[in-house]
Amino acid sequence: MARMESGRVWMHAEDTEFHLDTGSGDRTADKLVRFDIPFQKPPQVVIGLTKFDTNKDRNARLSVEAKDVGAASFEVEFKTWSDTLVYGVEVSWLAYGD
C-alpha cells in the first residue's frame, strides 16, 4: 500500500553543524530526517524551499536536495557557494512510496 509522510526542516546560524553563515567557497550543512514509520523501501522525496534568510549585501545562492534516502531516513543537504552568507533556511519535504 502506498503512503506519504511530510514535514519541515529548519537550520540556522545557531546550529553547531550549520556553516553557511561564514567564510566563502562551497559550504554545506546536512540535517537528518527520520520517518515516523519506516517505509518498506526507500521512498521518493520532494523538497521545496519555504524560508531563506541571507545577507542583503551578497548574492543569494542556495541549493537543497535529499540525499542518502533510505527506508527509515534521509538527509537534507543545504549548500551555498562563493561569498553568499546564509543565516537560516527552511524546507518542506514530502516522501511517498510503499
Residue frames relative to the residue before (quaternion, step in Angstrom):
aa qw qx qy qz dx dy dz
M 1.0000 0.0000 0.0000 0.0000 0.00 0.00 0.00
A 0.4210 -0.7040 0.5177 0.2431 3.57 -0.93 0.93
R 0.0104 0.7889 -0.6144 0.0083 3.55 -1.13 0.65
M 0.2470 -0.7508 0.5957 0.1429 3.54 -1.35 0.30
E 0.0267 -0.7496 0.6601 0.0415 3.51 -1.30 0.47
S 0.0492 -0.8109 0.5830 0.0064 3.59 -1.03 0.71
G 0.0780 0.7922 -0.6032 0.0497 3.52 -1.30 0.29
R 0.3792 -0.6818 0.5692 0.2597 3.53 -1.37 -0.24
V 0.1418 -0.7578 0.6317 0.0804 3.52 -1.23 0.63
W 0.0566 -0.7829 0.6196 -0.0077 3.58 -0.84 1.05
M 0.0257 0.7608 -0.6483 0.0156 3.55 -0.99 0.89
H 0.0083 0.8037 -0.5943 0.0286 3.56 -1.10 0.70
A 0.7759 -0.4180 0.2462 0.4033 3.52 -1.37 0.24
E 0.6550 0.5205 -0.3264 0.4399 3.64 1.11 -0.45
D 0.5438 0.5904 -0.4095 0.4337 3.63 1.27 -0.19
T 0.5056 -0.6911 0.4237 0.2952 3.61 -0.79 0.99
E 0.7137 0.4394 -0.2624 0.4783 3.62 1.07 -0.61
F 0.5585 0.5985 -0.3783 0.4322 3.60 1.30 0.08
H 0.0298 0.8264 -0.5576 0.0726 3.59 -0.57 1.18
L 0.4196 0.7334 -0.4459 0.2954 3.57 1.14 0.53
D 0.6497 0.5532 -0.2963 0.4290 3.58 1.28 -0.23
T 0.7386 0.3110 -0.2136 0.5587 3.59 1.27 0.08
G 0.7831 0.3710 -0.2461 0.4341 3.54 -1.29 0.33
S 0.3146 -0.7098 0.5877 0.2276 3.52 -1.33 -0.41
G 0.6330 0.5018 -0.4022 0.4311 3.55 -1.27 0.25
D 0.7321 -0.3932 0.3025 0.4668 3.57 -1.29 -0.23
R 0.0783 0.7731 -0.6239 0.0838 3.56 -0.91 1.02
T 0.0753 -0.8021 0.5919 0.0244 3.57 -0.99 0.82
A 0.0779 -0.7348 0.6689 0.0812 3.51 -1.39 0.36
D 0.1555 -0.7994 0.5775 0.0567 3.57 -0.88 0.97
K 0.0954 -0.7777 0.6199 0.0422 3.54 -1.11 0.75
L 0.3425 -0.7497 0.5368 0.1802 3.57 -0.74 1.10
V 0.1052 -0.7616 0.6382 0.0407 3.55 -1.01 0.92
R 0.1400 -0.7767 0.6106 0.0653 3.57 -0.82 1.04
F 0.4263 -0.6953 0.5161 0.2617 3.56 -0.91 0.92
D 0.5687 -0.5917 0.4430 0.3608 3.59 -1.10 0.68
I 0.7631 0.0666 -0.0123 0.6427 3.55 1.06 -0.88
P 0.4405 -0.7046 0.4752 0.2894 3.62 -0.65 1.00
F 0.4462 -0.6467 0.5484 0.2862 3.54 -1.20 0.62
Q 0.6091 -0.5493 0.4157 0.3932 3.59 -1.25 0.28
K 0.7637 0.0022 0.0024 0.6455 3.57 1.20 -0.64
P 0.6926 -0.4716 0.3017 0.4548 3.63 -1.15 0.35
P 0.3350 -0.7593 0.5264 0.1849 3.60 -0.80 1.02
Q 0.5285 -0.5255 0.5273 0.4081 3.52 -1.37 -0.07
V 0.1157 -0.7912 0.5981 0.0535 3.60 -0.99 0.80
V 0.1281 -0.7687 0.6257 0.0344 3.54 -0.88 1.07
I 0.1113 -0.8028 0.5850 0.0284 3.58 -0.91 0.97
G 0.0435 -0.7876 0.6145 0.0148 3.56 -1.08 0.81
L 0.4531 -0.6876 0.5055 0.2576 3.55 -0.96 0.90
T 0.1011 -0.8215 0.5601 0.0348 3.61 -0.82 0.99
K 0.7884 0.0426 -0.0345 0.6127 3.62 1.17 -0.55
F 0.0124 0.7877 -0.6132 0.0582 3.54 -1.10 0.78
D 0.0267 -0.7980 0.6010 -0.0351 3.59 -0.48 1.23
T 0.0851 0.8167 -0.5554 0.1314 3.56 -0.48 1.23
N 0.6270 -0.5298 0.4155 0.3918 3.55 -1.29 0.31
K 0.4386 -0.7380 0.4546 0.2373 3.59 -0.71 1.08
D 0.6828 0.4960 -0.2824 0.4561 3.60 1.20 -0.39
R 0.6946 0.4129 -0.2579 0.5297 3.59 1.31 0.06
N 0.5893 -0.5369 0.4510 0.4014 3.57 -1.24 0.34
A 0.3818 -0.7134 0.5453 0.2189 3.56 -1.08 0.79
R 0.0899 0.7862 -0.5996 0.1193 3.58 -0.51 1.23
L 0.2164 0.7697 -0.5721 0.1827 3.57 -0.73 1.06
S 0.0010 -0.7445 0.6661 0.0446 3.52 -1.16 0.67
V 0.0941 -0.7669 0.6326 0.0526 3.56 -1.18 0.65
E 0.1062 0.7913 -0.5985 0.0663 3.55 -1.06 0.74
A 0.4429 -0.6334 0.5596 0.2991 3.51 -1.32 0.41
K 0.0320 0.7952 -0.6045 0.0354 3.56 -0.89 0.92
D 0.8120 0.2256 -0.1965 0.5011 3.55 -1.28 0.41
V 0.1666 0.8061 -0.5451 0.1592 3.57 0.92 0.93
G 0.0048 0.7829 -0.6202 0.0487 3.54 -0.82 1.10
A 0.7121 -0.4493 0.3173 0.4363 3.56 -1.26 0.02
A 0.7689 0.3629 -0.1819 0.4940 3.61 1.09 -0.66
S 0.8218 0.0283 0.0312 0.5682 3.62 1.14 -0.46
F 0.0684 -0.7479 0.6522 0.1032 3.51 -1.44 -0.01
E 0.3517 -0.7073 0.5594 0.2511 3.55 -1.29 0.15
V 0.2887 -0.6936 0.6294 0.1986 3.52 -1.16 0.73
E 0.1404 -0.7788 0.6067 0.0756 3.57 -0.80 1.02
F 0.1451 -0.7464 0.6473 0.0542 3.54 -0.84 1.12
K 0.0200 0.8151 -0.5772 0.0458 3.59 -0.80 0.95
T 0.0050 0.7545 -0.6561 -0.0125 3.54 -1.15 0.76
W 0.1574 -0.7925 0.5857 0.0639 3.57 -1.26 0.27
S 0.7542 0.3487 -0.3102 0.4618 3.52 -1.41 0.15
D 0.7621 -0.3729 0.2581 0.4620 3.62 -0.93 -0.83
T 0.3467 0.7557 -0.4907 0.2606 3.61 1.24 0.24
L 0.1371 -0.7587 0.6328 0.0719 3.55 -1.11 0.82
V 0.0954 -0.7915 0.6037 0.0013 3.57 -0.64 1.19
Y 0.2253 -0.8035 0.5419 0.1002 3.57 -0.76 1.07
G 0.7945 -0.0814 0.0566 0.5991 3.56 1.20 -0.45
V 0.0117 0.7874 -0.6157 0.0290 3.53 -1.16 0.64
E 0.0766 -0.7810 0.6194 0.0228 3.56 -1.07 0.83
V 0.0678 -0.7723 0.6299 0.0467 3.54 -1.13 0.74
S 0.3057 -0.6628 0.6412 0.2368 3.49 -1.38 0.37
W 0.0852 -0.7985 0.5938 0.0504 3.57 -1.08 0.65
L 0.1182 -0.7553 0.6416 0.0620 3.52 -1.26 0.59
A 0.0919 -0.7751 0.6242 0.0331 3.55 -0.80 1.05
Y 0.0402 0.8004 -0.5965 0.0427 3.58 -0.94 0.87
G 0.3358 0.7202 -0.5531 0.2504 3.54 -1.06 0.79
D 0.6999 -0.4483 0.3544 0.4284 3.54 -1.31 -0.43
